[in-house]
Amino acid sequence: MAEQRDTELRGQIPRSLLVRIDALAIVDGVGTRMDWVIRVLEAEAERRVHAATLLLRMVNGNPNDSAPAGGSTD
């Protein structure tokens, strides 16, 4: 059921993709196709944000800094 903070996501997709989403929702035991899509999108968003966070940590939070961590290039 939609919560007050939820919003609508709409778009056209190929019918073949819709059929596969429906099949995967059934196989995974998820209630509706939208429940399945939300679960998949949340997992992918979390994965990509985590990867971006790791990259930012690797460059000490400054992706535009060309100097190596801990010193200058001189």
DAPE-V445182 format. One record per pair of residues at least 12 apart in sequence whose C-alpha atoms are under 10 Angstrom apart, sorted by the first residue. I is the first residue (numbers start at 1). GAP is how many residues later the second one is. D is the distance in Angstrom with one decimal. If there is no record, write none. Layout:
I|GAP|D / I|GAP|D
This chain:
1|34|9.9 / 9|25|9.7 / 18|15|8.5 / 19|14|9.7 / 20|13|9.9 / 21|12|6.4 / 21|13|9.0 / 21|15|7.7 / 21|16|7.7 / 22|12|9.2 / 22|14|8.5 / 22|15|9.7 / 24|12|7.9 / 24|13|9.9 / 25|12|8.5
